[in-house]
Amino acid sequence: MQLDHSFTVPADLDEAWKLFQDLDRVAPCMPGAVLDTLDGDSFTGRVKVKVGAVQMSYRGEGTVTRDGAAHSMLLDLSGSETRGAGTASATVTATLAAVPAGTLVRVRTDLDITGRPAQFGRGIMSEVGDRIVQQFATRLEELLRDPWAATSTASVASAAGTAGTASTAENLRGGRAPEPEAIDLGAAALPVLLRKAAAPAAAVLFAVVVQALRRRSRG
């Protein structure tokens, strides 16, 4: 399925593009995800999701291709459940453009997913994706407005770069990457499901009221 989302970050195009190239800083902003290793344009990581009382953890890998002239990034991602048969793969294209409010980020995702999360379908997945992307955008905004975090990350990265050639998110954090907090897909989908059910429910209620009024008038 193909999903399209967009959001705006309060930074000029050059600043936003520079941030997006730093996956070790950007990845923790994505709800439910953690970056384990980063080596050049290749990386590995984990994602945890929750549907009702059931939690699923995915372990996967990806590569990133950058086009500086077009200010766009292409990510090829694939993963599988650590304790199940579910799989997920995606091609994500993010394009940045300058706007009066800062930088507009357009994200197109070609997603192929199997297992329990696939039950939601394209419509609900798109709206749930909107909610997740907005959380991601909020965290990016906080990162852009927190100079201490930027300075701290830069100094640690510099030290790690001096110590060795392979860059890993685990080394930059100074220890094992933490377990990600699960994205509650059920909670994110509930408002969407309720909204979709509101119109039919209203129609049924209207029909019941009309029927009751008719019976009263006959009586």
C-alpha positions, 0 to 999 in steps of 0.5 A: 500500500502507498501512504502519503504524509507531510509535516513542517519543521521550524527550521530553514531548508539547509538546517533541516537537511543537515539534521535529516542526514544525521540518522543517529539523532533523527531515528530516536524521534520516531515513535516505537523505533530504536537505532542499533547500528549505523555504518555509513549508509547502512543501519539496523534497528528495532521497532515495537508495536502493540495491538490490544494486549499483544505486543510485536517486536520487529528487527530489521535493516535498511539503507539510505540514499541521499540526493543533496541537489533535490533535498531528498532521501530514499530509505529501503527498509525490511524487517521481521517479527522476532517472535512470529511470522509477520514481515514488513518492508517499505520504501520511504522517500522524504523530500524537503522544500522551503516554505514560509513556516520553515521546511515542508517534509513530504513523505511517501511510503510504499509499505508491504506488511503481513501479520496482525497489523495488516488487519487495519487496511489502507484507510486506517493505516494512513490515518494512524500513520498521520498520527505517528508522523505528527508525533515524529514531527513534534519530537523533531521540533523539540530536537531543533529547539534544544541546543544542549542536545545538539551540542552533546550529540555532536561532542560524543559523535566527535569522540566516537569518530576519533576512536574508530571508523565504524559509526554505531548508534550503540557506541554513540549512546555509550552502551546498549541501545534501549528497548523501544517503547511500543507504538499502540496501534490499537489506541491510535486507530480507535479514534479513526474507527469511532469517527468512521462508525459515527455516521452509521451510528447516527443514521441508526439513531435517527431511524430509531427516533423516527420509528418511535415518533411514528408509533407515538403518533399512531397511538 
